[in-house]
């Protein structure tokens, strides 16, 4: 399995990029947010999900570990495949998607291309208890595609330490967000 790819973005097309890693090009499908953020000739690291099927091998890339974990949760839902998972992650930054699921915001999730009302309801029912507490309450507003350079480094660090997404978000929900990333991690580990 390919866990991540780090290299130079050599080409961009549709919603995929080709990342050149020492002369080997990896085609990686990205969410709309990550695709917009990708710049040609820039070095980038993507956490990847490697899908192997009877007819193809595909790499799906994510700029943060939390986005990858949310994607893996999304595709675990019956009827939600990788393309629908990427469409949902294209709506907003990963934290907003996680928050929408935690708030049971099916209207938000059903805005994704190829995701209907029933699929959105299934996502909420199956994942609501797995994504942790909402970071804010109420409906998630989306006008087009939201672009955010902010990712929660503390959340990514806790997941890299082996915390499941739900435990990591629960632990960080009790920590002041104005603290430094390192201090937030320490406090989350103490609260565990």
ZITA-V605103 format. One line per field, one symbol per residue. ss: DSSP state (H for helix, E for strand, L for the rest). Layout:
ss=???
This chain:
ss=LLLEEEEEEEEEELLEEEEEELLEEEEEELLHHHHHHLLLLLEEEEEEEEEELLLLEEEEEELLHHHHHHHHHHHLLLLLLHHHHHHHHLLLLHHHHHHHHHLLLHHHHLLLLLLLHHHHHHHHHHHLLLLLLLLLLLLLLLLLLLLLLLLLHHHHHHHHLLLLHHHHHHHHHLLLLLLLHHHHHHHHHHHL
